[in-house]
Amino acid sequence: MESPFLSILALVAVVLLVVVTGGIGYLTLADWRDRRRQDEEKRTTRSATPKRR
């Protein structure tokens, strides 16, 4: 017979796994978005500055 403690423990483990996976996905997406924004700023800054001779 399955103990209620093991069922609760398994449920908590699954919930934590989902939360951690979601957090990693969010941080990865945020890093990608920030990098993309910085690259775009570099491109616009580089093309806006006059070239020296």
mmCIF file as Biopython writes it, N, C-alpha, C and O atoms, coordinates in Angstrom:
data_model
#
loop_
_atom_site.group_PDB
_atom_site.id
_atom_site.type_symbol
_atom_site.label_atom_id
_atom_site.label_alt_id
_atom_site.label_comp_id
_atom_site.label_asym_id
_atom_site.label_entity_id
_atom_site.label_seq_id
_atom_site.pdbx_PDB_ins_code
_atom_site.Cartn_x
_atom_site.Cartn_y
_atom_site.Cartn_z
_atom_site.occupancy
_atom_site.B_iso_or_equiv
_atom_site.auth_seq_id
_atom_site.auth_asym_id
_atom_site.pdbx_PDB_model_num
ATOM 1   N N  . MET A ? 1  ? 0.846  -1.174 0.000   1.0 0.0 1  A 1 
ATOM 2   C CA . MET A ? 1  ? 0.000  0.000  0.000   1.0 0.0 1  A 1 
ATOM 3   C C  . MET A ? 1  ? 0.892  1.239  0.000   1.0 0.0 1  A 1 
ATOM 4   O O  . MET A ? 1  ? 1.897  1.310  0.708   1.0 0.0 1  A 1 
ATOM 5   N N  . GLU A ? 2  ? 0.496  2.196  -0.806  1.0 0.0 2  A 1 
ATOM 6   C CA . GLU A ? 2  ? 1.294  3.402  -0.958  1.0 0.0 2  A 1 
ATOM 7   C C  . GLU A ? 2  ? 1.008  4.366  0.185   1.0 0.0 2  A 1 
ATOM 8   O O  . GLU A ? 2  ? -0.143 4.602  0.551   1.0 0.0 2  A 1 
ATOM 9   N N  . SER A ? 3  ? 2.057  4.901  0.723   1.0 0.0 3  A 1 
ATOM 10  C CA . SER A ? 3  ? 1.919  5.828  1.842   1.0 0.0 3  A 1 
ATOM 11  C C  . SER A ? 3  ? 1.579  7.230  1.322   1.0 0.0 3  A 1 
ATOM 12  O O  . SER A ? 3  ? 2.098  7.638  0.283   1.0 0.0 3  A 1 
ATOM 13  N N  . PRO A ? 4  ? 0.717  7.971  2.029   1.0 0.0 4  A 1 
ATOM 14  C CA . PRO A ? 4  ? 0.384  9.334  1.598   1.0 0.0 4  A 1 
ATOM 15  C C  . PRO A ? 4  ? 1.610  10.258 1.597   1.0 0.0 4  A 1 
ATOM 16  O O  . PRO A ? 4  ? 1.673  11.212 0.821   1.0 0.0 4  A 1 
ATOM 17  N N  . PHE A ? 5  ? 2.568  9.972  2.456   1.0 0.0 5  A 1 
ATOM 18  C CA . PHE A ? 5  ? 3.783  10.772 2.510   1.0 0.0 5  A 1 
ATOM 19  C C  . PHE A ? 5  ? 4.553  10.699 1.191   1.0 0.0 5  A 1 
ATOM 20  O O  . PHE A ? 5  ? 5.056  11.709 0.700   1.0 0.0 5  A 1 
ATOM 21  N N  . LEU A ? 6  ? 4.638  9.490  0.621   1.0 0.0 6  A 1 
ATOM 22  C CA . LEU A ? 6  ? 5.351  9.324  -0.645  1.0 0.0 6  A 1 
ATOM 23  C C  . LEU A ? 6  ? 4.613  10.023 -1.788  1.0 0.0 6  A 1 
ATOM 24  O O  . LEU A ? 6  ? 5.245  10.575 -2.689  1.0 0.0 6  A 1 
ATOM 25  N N  . SER A ? 7  ? 3.305  10.003 -1.756  1.0 0.0 7  A 1 
ATOM 26  C CA . SER A ? 7  ? 2.528  10.689 -2.790  1.0 0.0 7  A 1 
ATOM 27  C C  . SER A ? 7  ? 2.746  12.197 -2.727  1.0 0.0 7  A 1 
ATOM 28  O O  . SER A ? 7  ? 2.927  12.849 -3.755  1.0 0.0 7  A 1 
ATOM 29  N N  . ILE A ? 8  ? 2.728  12.741 -1.523  1.0 0.0 8  A 1 
ATOM 30  C CA . ILE A ? 8  ? 2.949  14.175 -1.356  1.0 0.0 8  A 1 
ATOM 31  C C  . ILE A ? 8  ? 4.374  14.536 -1.770  1.0 0.0 8  A 1 
ATOM 32  O O  . ILE A ? 8  ? 4.595  15.555 -2.425  1.0 0.0 8  A 1 
ATOM 33  N N  . LEU A ? 9  ? 5.327  13.709 -1.393  1.0 0.0 9  A 1 
ATOM 34  C CA . LEU A ? 9  ? 6.720  13.947 -1.744  1.0 0.0 9  A 1 
ATOM 35  C C  . LEU A ? 9  ? 6.916  13.915 -3.259  1.0 0.0 9  A 1 
ATOM 36  O O  . LEU A ? 9  ? 7.646  14.744 -3.803  1.0 0.0 9  A 1 
ATOM 37  N N  . ALA A ? 10 ? 6.285  12.984 -3.936  1.0 0.0 10 A 1 
ATOM 38  C CA . ALA A ? 10 ? 6.377  12.901 -5.393  1.0 0.0 10 A 1 
ATOM 39  C C  . ALA A ? 10 ? 5.735  14.130 -6.041  1.0 0.0 10 A 1 
ATOM 40  O O  . ALA A ? 10 ? 6.276  14.669 -7.007  1.0 0.0 10 A 1 
ATOM 41  N N  . LEU A ? 11 ? 4.612  14.568 -5.531  1.0 0.0 11 A 1 
ATOM 42  C CA . LEU A ? 11 ? 3.945  15.750 -6.064  1.0 0.0 11 A 1 
ATOM 43  C C  . LEU A ? 11 ? 4.809  16.998 -5.877  1.0 0.0 11 A 1 
ATOM 44  O O  . LEU A ? 11 ? 4.916  17.814 -6.792  1.0 0.0 11 A 1 
ATOM 45  N N  . VAL A ? 12 ? 5.419  17.154 -4.717  1.0 0.0 12 A 1 
ATOM 46  C CA . VAL A ? 12 ? 6.303  18.285 -4.459  1.0 0.0 12 A 1 
ATOM 47  C C  . VAL A ? 12 ? 7.505  18.242 -5.402  1.0 0.0 12 A 1 
ATOM 48  O O  . VAL A ? 12 ? 7.931  19.278 -5.911  1.0 0.0 12 A 1 
ATOM 49  N N  . ALA A ? 13 ? 8.048  17.059 -5.632  1.0 0.0 13 A 1 
ATOM 50  C CA . ALA A ? 13 ? 9.191  16.921 -6.540  1.0 0.0 13 A 1 
ATOM 51  C C  . ALA A ? 13 ? 8.816  17.341 -7.960  1.0 0.0 13 A 1 
ATOM 52  O O  . ALA A ? 13 ? 9.601  18.018 -8.623  1.0 0.0 13 A 1 
ATOM 53  N N  . VAL A ? 14 ? 7.648  16.957 -8.434  1.0 0.0 14 A 1 
ATOM 54  C CA . VAL A ? 14 ? 7.200  17.314 -9.779  1.0 0.0 14 A 1 
ATOM 55  C C  . VAL A ? 14 ? 6.976  18.823 -9.871  1.0 0.0 14 A 1 
ATOM 56  O O  . VAL A ? 14 ? 7.370  19.450 -10.855 1.0 0.0 14 A 1 
ATOM 57  N N  . VAL A ? 15 ? 6.352  19.400 -8.860  1.0 0.0 15 A 1 
ATOM 58  C CA . VAL A ? 15 ? 6.109  20.849 -8.862  1.0 0.0 15 A 1 
ATOM 59  C C  . VAL A ? 15 ? 7.437  21.605 -8.865  1.0 0.0 15 A 1 
ATOM 60  O O  . VAL A ? 15 ? 7.588  22.571 -9.613  1.0 0.0 15 A 1 
ATOM 61  N N  . LEU A ? 16 ? 8.383  21.192 -8.058  1.0 0.0 16 A 1 
ATOM 62  C CA . LEU A ? 16 ? 9.683  21.857 -8.038  1.0 0.0 16 A 1 
ATOM 63  C C  . LEU A ? 16 ? 10.405 21.714 -9.370  1.0 0.0 16 A 1 
ATOM 64  O O  . LEU A ? 16 ? 11.056 22.654 -9.827  1.0 0.0 16 A 1 
ATOM 65  N N  . LEU A ? 17 ? 10.297 20.558 -9.990  1.0 0.0 17 A 1 
ATOM 66  C CA . LEU A ? 17 ? 10.913 20.341 -11.298 1.0 0.0 17 A 1 
ATOM 67  C C  . LEU A ? 17 ? 10.331 21.292 -12.339 1.0 0.0 17 A 1 
ATOM 68  O O  . LEU A ? 17 ? 11.066 21.857 -13.149 1.0 0.0 17 A 1 
ATOM 69  N N  . VAL A ? 18 ? 9.023  21.466 -12.314 1.0 0.0 18 A 1 
ATOM 70  C CA . VAL A ? 18 ? 8.370  22.379 -13.260 1.0 0.0 18 A 1 
ATOM 71  C C  . VAL A ? 18 ? 8.794  23.820 -12.985 1.0 0.0 18 A 1 
ATOM 72  O O  . VAL A ? 18 ? 9.066  24.568 -13.925 1.0 0.0 18 A 1 
ATOM 73  N N  . VAL A ? 19 ? 8.855  24.219 -11.724 1.0 0.0 19 A 1 
ATOM 74  C CA . VAL A ? 19 ? 9.240  25.580 -11.364 1.0 0.0 19 A 1 
ATOM 75  C C  . VAL A ? 19 ? 10.678 25.867 -11.780 1.0 0.0 19 A 1 
ATOM 76  O O  . VAL A ? 19 ? 10.951 26.918 -12.359 1.0 0.0 19 A 1 
ATOM 77  N N  . VAL A ? 20 ? 11.589 24.964 -11.498 1.0 0.0 20 A 1 
ATOM 78  C CA . VAL A ? 20 ? 12.991 25.161 -11.854 1.0 0.0 20 A 1 
ATOM 79  C C  . VAL A ? 20 ? 13.160 25.196 -13.369 1.0 0.0 20 A 1 
ATOM 80  O O  . VAL A ? 20 ? 13.897 26.034 -13.889 1.0 0.0 20 A 1 
ATOM 81  N N  . THR A ? 21 ? 12.493 24.305 -14.075 1.0 0.0 21 A 1 
ATOM 82  C CA . THR A ? 21 ? 12.576 24.293 -15.533 1.0 0.0 21 A 1 
ATOM 83  C C  . THR A ? 21 ? 12.020 25.592 -16.123 1.0 0.0 21 A 1 
ATOM 84  O O  . THR A ? 21 ? 12.605 26.150 -17.050 1.0 0.0 21 A 1 
ATOM 85  N N  . GLY A ? 22 ? 10.918 26.063 -15.600 1.0 0.0 22 A 1 
ATOM 86  C CA . GLY A ? 22 ? 10.354 27.332 -16.058 1.0 0.0 22 A 1 
ATOM 87  C C  . GLY A ? 22 ? 11.287 28.501 -15.776 1.0 0.0 22 A 1 
ATOM 88  O O  . GLY A ? 22 ? 11.423 29.400 -16.605 1.0 0.0 22 A 1 
ATOM 89  N N  . GLY A ? 23 ? 11.924 28.496 -14.620 1.0 0.0 23 A 1 
ATOM 90  C CA . GLY A ? 23 ? 12.867 29.556 -14.283 1.0 0.0 23 A 1 
ATOM 91  C C  . GLY A ? 23 ? 14.072 29.574 -15.213 1.0 0.0 23 A 1 
ATOM 92  O O  . GLY A ? 23 ? 14.521 30.640 -15.634 1.0 0.0 23 A 1 
ATOM 93  N N  . ILE A ? 24 ? 14.591 28.404 -15.528 1.0 0.0 24 A 1 
ATOM 94  C CA . ILE A ? 24 ? 15.721 28.321 -16.454 1.0 0.0 24 A 1 
ATOM 95  C C  . ILE A ? 24 ? 15.300 28.807 -17.840 1.0 0.0 24 A 1 
ATOM 96  O O  . ILE A ? 24 ? 16.054 29.515 -18.508 1.0 0.0 24 A 1 
ATOM 97  N N  . GLY A ? 25 ? 14.113 28.433 -18.265 1.0 0.0 25 A 1 
ATOM 98  C CA . GLY A ? 25 ? 13.605 28.898 -19.558 1.0 0.0 25 A 1 
ATOM 99  C C  . GLY A ? 25 ? 13.444 30.408 -19.580 1.0 0.0 25 A 1 
ATOM 100 O O  . GLY A ? 25 ? 13.791 31.051 -20.570 1.0 0.0 25 A 1 
ATOM 101 N N  . TYR A ? 26 ? 12.929 30.976 -18.514 1.0 0.0 26 A 1 
ATOM 102 C CA . TYR A ? 26 ? 12.750 32.428 -18.429 1.0 0.0 26 A 1 
ATOM 103 C C  . TYR A ? 26 ? 14.095 33.149 -18.475 1.0 0.0 26 A 1 
ATOM 104 O O  . TYR A ? 26 ? 14.242 34.135 -19.197 1.0 0.0 26 A 1 
ATOM 105 N N  . LEU A ? 27 ? 15.072 32.668 -17.714 1.0 0.0 27 A 1 
ATOM 106 C CA . LEU A ? 27 ? 16.384 33.309 -17.705 1.0 0.0 27 A 1 
ATOM 107 C C  . LEU A ? 27 ? 17.070 33.198 -19.065 1.0 0.0 27 A 1 
ATOM 108 O O  . LEU A ? 27 ? 17.739 34.135 -19.500 1.0 0.0 27 A 1 
ATOM 109 N N  . THR A ? 28 ? 16.909 32.073 -19.728 1.0 0.0 28 A 1 
ATOM 110 C CA . THR A ? 28 ? 17.489 31.906 -21.057 1.0 0.0 28 A 1 
ATOM 111 C C  . THR A ? 28 ? 16.856 32.874 -22.044 1.0 0.0 28 A 1 
ATOM 112 O O  . THR A ? 28 ? 17.559 33.498 -22.838 1.0 0.0 28 A 1 
ATOM 113 N N  . LEU A ? 29 ? 15.547 33.003 -22.002 1.0 0.0 29 A 1 
ATOM 114 C CA . LEU A ? 29 ? 14.842 33.928 -22.889 1.0 0.0 29 A 1 
ATOM 115 C C  . LEU A ? 29 ? 15.237 35.368 -22.608 1.0 0.0 29 A 1 
ATOM 116 O O  . LEU A ? 29 ? 15.444 36.142 -23.543 1.0 0.0 29 A 1 
ATOM 117 N N  . ALA A ? 30 ? 15.345 35.743 -21.340 1.0 0.0 30 A 1 
ATOM 118 C CA . ALA A ? 30 ? 15.721 37.107 -20.976 1.0 0.0 30 A 1 
ATOM 119 C C  . ALA A ? 30 ? 17.143 37.417 -21.439 1.0 0.0 30 A 1 
ATOM 120 O O  . ALA A ? 30 ? 17.405 38.514 -21.932 1.0 0.0 30 A 1 
ATOM 121 N N  . ASP A ? 31 ? 18.057 36.471 -21.287 1.0 0.0 31 A 1 
ATOM 122 C CA . ASP A ? 31 ? 19.436 36.668 -21.722 1.0 0.0 31 A 1 
ATOM 123 C C  . ASP A ? 31 ? 19.500 36.828 -23.235 1.0 0.0 31 A 1 
ATOM 124 O O  . ASP A ? 31 ? 20.218 37.695 -23.733 1.0 0.0 31 A 1 
ATOM 125 N N  . TRP A ? 32 ? 18.767 36.010 -23.968 1.0 0.0 32 A 1 
ATOM 126 C CA . TRP A ? 32 ? 18.731 36.092 -25.427 1.0 0.0 32 A 1 
ATOM 127 C C  . TRP A ? 32 ? 18.181 37.446 -25.875 1.0 0.0 32 A 1 
ATOM 128 O O  . TRP A ? 32 ? 18.716 38.067 -26.794 1.0 0.0 32 A 1 
ATOM 129 N N  . ARG A ? 33 ? 17.117 37.897 -25.227 1.0 0.0 33 A 1 
ATOM 130 C CA . ARG A ? 33 ? 16.496 39.177 -25.575 1.0 0.0 33 A 1 
ATOM 131 C C  . ARG A ? 33 ? 17.445 40.340 -25.283 1.0 0.0 33 A 1 
ATOM 132 O O  . ARG A ? 33 ? 17.553 41.263 -26.090 1.0 0.0 33 A 1 
ATOM 133 N N  . ASP A ? 34 ? 18.135 40.306 -24.134 1.0 0.0 34 A 1 
ATOM 134 C CA . ASP A ? 34 ? 19.079 41.365 -23.781 1.0 0.0 34 A 1 
ATOM 135 C C  . ASP A ? 34 ? 20.257 41.398 -24.748 1.0 0.0 34 A 1 
ATOM 136 O O  . ASP A ? 34 ? 20.689 42.474 -25.161 1.0 0.0 34 A 1 
ATOM 137 N N  . ARG A ? 35 ? 20.777 40.228 -25.110 1.0 0.0 35 A 1 
ATOM 138 C CA . ARG A ? 35 ? 21.886 40.168 -26.047 1.0 0.0 35 A 1 
ATOM 139 C C  . ARG A ? 35 ? 21.488 40.719 -27.412 1.0 0.0 35 A 1 
ATOM 140 O O  . ARG A ? 35 ? 22.255 41.437 -28.053 1.0 0.0 35 A 1 
ATOM 141 N N  . ARG A ? 36 ? 20.290 40.376 -27.840 1.0 0.0 36 A 1 
ATOM 142 C CA . ARG A ? 36 ? 19.785 40.872 -29.116 1.0 0.0 36 A 1 
ATOM 143 C C  . ARG A ? 36 ? 19.649 42.395 -29.094 1.0 0.0 36 A 1 
ATOM 144 O O  . ARG A ? 36 ? 19.994 43.071 -30.063 1.0 0.0 36 A 1 
ATOM 145 N N  . ARG A ? 37 ? 19.145 42.927 -27.980 1.0 0.0 37 A 1 
ATOM 146 C CA . ARG A ? 37 ? 18.992 44.380 -27.840 1.0 0.0 37 A 1 
ATOM 147 C C  . ARG A ? 37 ? 20.354 45.070 -27.837 1.0 0.0 37 A 1 
ATOM 148 O O  . ARG A ? 37 ? 20.513 46.110 -28.477 1.0 0.0 37 A 1 
ATOM 149 N N  . GLN A ? 38 ? 21.337 44.514 -27.134 1.0 0.0 38 A 1 
ATOM 150 C CA . GLN A ? 38 ? 22.669 45.103 -27.093 1.0 0.0 38 A 1 
ATOM 151 C C  . GLN A ? 38 ? 23.327 45.082 -28.469 1.0 0.0 38 A 1 
ATOM 152 O O  . GLN A ? 38 ? 23.979 46.051 -28.858 1.0 0.0 38 A 1 
ATOM 153 N N  . ASP A ? 39 ? 23.164 43.991 -29.203 1.0 0.0 39 A 1 
ATOM 154 C CA . ASP A ? 39 ? 23.725 43.921 -30.549 1.0 0.0 39 A 1 
ATOM 155 C C  . ASP A ? 39 ? 23.095 44.976 -31.451 1.0 0.0 39 A 1 
ATOM 156 O O  . ASP A ? 39 ? 23.783 45.595 -32.263 1.0 0.0 39 A 1 
ATOM 157 N N  . GLU A ? 40 ? 21.805 45.180 -31.311 1.0 0.0 40 A 1 
ATOM 158 C CA . GLU A ? 40 ? 21.115 46.190 -32.116 1.0 0.0 40 A 1 
ATOM 159 C C  . GLU A ? 40 ? 21.611 47.590 -31.753 1.0 0.0 40 A 1 
ATOM 160 O O  . GLU A ? 40 ? 21.792 48.425 -32.640 1.0 0.0 40 A 1 
ATOM 161 N N  . GLU A ? 41 ? 21.832 47.859 -30.472 1.0 0.0 41 A 1 
ATOM 162 C CA . GLU A ? 41 ? 22.355 49.157 -30.047 1.0 0.0 41 A 1 
ATOM 163 C C  . GLU A ? 41 ? 23.768 49.385 -30.588 1.0 0.0 41 A 1 
ATOM 164 O O  . GLU A ? 41 ? 24.103 50.496 -30.998 1.0 0.0 41 A 1 
ATOM 165 N N  . LYS A ? 42 ? 24.595 48.338 -30.588 1.0 0.0 42 A 1 
ATOM 166 C CA . LYS A ? 42 ? 25.948 48.461 -31.124 1.0 0.0 42 A 1 
ATOM 167 C C  . LYS A ? 42 ? 25.898 48.792 -32.609 1.0 0.0 42 A 1 
ATOM 168 O O  . LYS A ? 42 ? 26.656 49.637 -33.085 1.0 0.0 42 A 1 
ATOM 169 N N  . ARG A ? 43 ? 25.009 48.130 -33.341 1.0 0.0 43 A 1 
ATOM 170 C CA . ARG A ? 43 ? 24.899 48.388 -34.774 1.0 0.0 43 A 1 
ATOM 171 C C  . ARG A ? 43 ? 24.457 49.815 -35.061 1.0 0.0 43 A 1 
ATOM 172 O O  . ARG A ? 43 ? 25.011 50.469 -35.945 1.0 0.0 43 A 1 
ATOM 173 N N  . THR A ? 44 ? 23.465 50.304 -34.325 1.0 0.0 44 A 1 
ATOM 174 C CA . THR A ? 44 ? 22.978 51.658 -34.576 1.0 0.0 44 A 1 
ATOM 175 C C  . THR A ? 44 ? 24.001 52.701 -34.131 1.0 0.0 44 A 1 
ATOM 176 O O  . THR A ? 44 ? 24.138 53.740 -34.776 1.0 0.0 44 A 1 
ATOM 177 N N  . THR A ? 45 ? 24.722 52.439 -33.037 1.0 0.0 45 A 1 
ATOM 178 C CA . THR A ? 45 ? 25.735 53.373 -32.561 1.0 0.0 45 A 1 
ATOM 179 C C  . THR A ? 45 ? 26.914 53.414 -33.537 1.0 0.0 45 A 1 
ATOM 180 O O  . THR A ? 45 ? 27.454 54.482 -33.825 1.0 0.0 45 A 1 
ATOM 181 N N  . ARG A ? 46 ? 27.298 52.264 -34.033 1.0 0.0 46 A 1 
ATOM 182 C CA . ARG A ? 46 ? 28.431 52.172 -34.950 1.0 0.0 46 A 1 
ATOM 183 C C  . ARG A ? 46 ? 28.122 52.900 -36.263 1.0 0.0 46 A 1 
ATOM 184 O O  . ARG A ? 46 ? 28.991 53.580 -36.810 1.0 0.0 46 A 1 
ATOM 185 N N  . SER A ? 47 ? 26.905 52.765 -36.765 1.0 0.0 47 A 1 
ATOM 186 C CA . SER A ? 47 ? 26.572 53.409 -38.024 1.0 0.0 47 A 1 
ATOM 187 C C  . SER A ? 47 ? 26.289 54.904 -37.847 1.0 0.0 47 A 1 
ATOM 188 O O  . SER A ? 47 ? 26.339 55.648 -38.826 1.0 0.0 47 A 1 
ATOM 189 N N  . ALA A ? 48 ? 25.995 55.362 -36.635 1.0 0.0 48 A 1 
ATOM 190 C CA . ALA A ? 48 ? 25.683 56.766 -36.407 1.0 0.0 48 A 1 
ATOM 191 C C  . ALA A ? 48 ? 26.943 57.603 -36.159 1.0 0.0 48 A 1 
ATOM 192 O O  . ALA A ? 48 ? 26.922 58.816 -36.370 1.0 0.0 48 A 1 
ATOM 193 N N  . THR A ? 49 ? 28.024 56.985 -35.721 1.0 0.0 49 A 1 
ATOM 194 C CA . THR A ? 49 ? 29.240 57.739 -35.434 1.0 0.0 49 A 1 
ATOM 195 C C  . THR A ? 49 ? 30.027 57.960 -36.726 1.0 0.0 49 A 1 
ATOM 196 O O  . THR A ? 49 ? 30.127 57.054 -37.553 1.0 0.0 49 A 1 
ATOM 197 N N  . PRO A ? 50 ? 30.585 59.161 -36.902 1.0 0.0 50 A 1 
ATOM 198 C CA . PRO A ? 50 ? 31.361 59.429 -38.115 1.0 0.0 50 A 1 
ATOM 199 C C  . PRO A ? 50 ? 32.690 58.676 -38.084 1.0 0.0 50 A 1 
ATOM 200 O O  . PRO A ? 50 ? 33.273 58.449 -37.024 1.0 0.0 50 A 1 
ATOM 201 N N  . LYS A ? 51 ? 33.142 58.301 -39.259 1.0 0.0 51 A 1 
ATOM 202 C CA . LYS A ? 51 ? 34.423 57.563 -39.355 1.0 0.0 51 A 1 
ATOM 203 C C  . LYS A ? 51 ? 35.578 58.538 -39.357 1.0 0.0 51 A 1 
ATOM 204 O O  . LYS A ? 51 ? 35.513 59.588 -39.996 1.0 0.0 51 A 1 
ATOM 205 N N  . ARG A ? 52 ? 36.649 58.188 -38.633 1.0 0.0 52 A 1 
ATOM 206 C CA . ARG A ? 52 ? 37.851 59.024 -38.570 1.0 0.0 52 A 1 
ATOM 207 C C  . ARG A ? 52 ? 38.789 58.639 -39.701 1.0 0.0 52 A 1 
ATOM 208 O O  . ARG A ? 52 ? 38.811 57.499 -40.163 1.0 0.0 52 A 1 
ATOM 209 N N  . ARG A ? 53 ? 39.559 59.626 -40.129 1.0 0.0 53 A 1 
ATOM 210 C CA . ARG A ? 53 ? 40.550 59.347 -41.182 1.0 0.0 53 A 1 
ATOM 211 C C  . ARG A ? 53 ? 41.925 59.377 -40.628 1.0 0.0 53 A 1 
ATOM 212 O O  . ARG A ? 53 ? 42.891 59.166 -41.361 1.0 0.0 53 A 1 
#
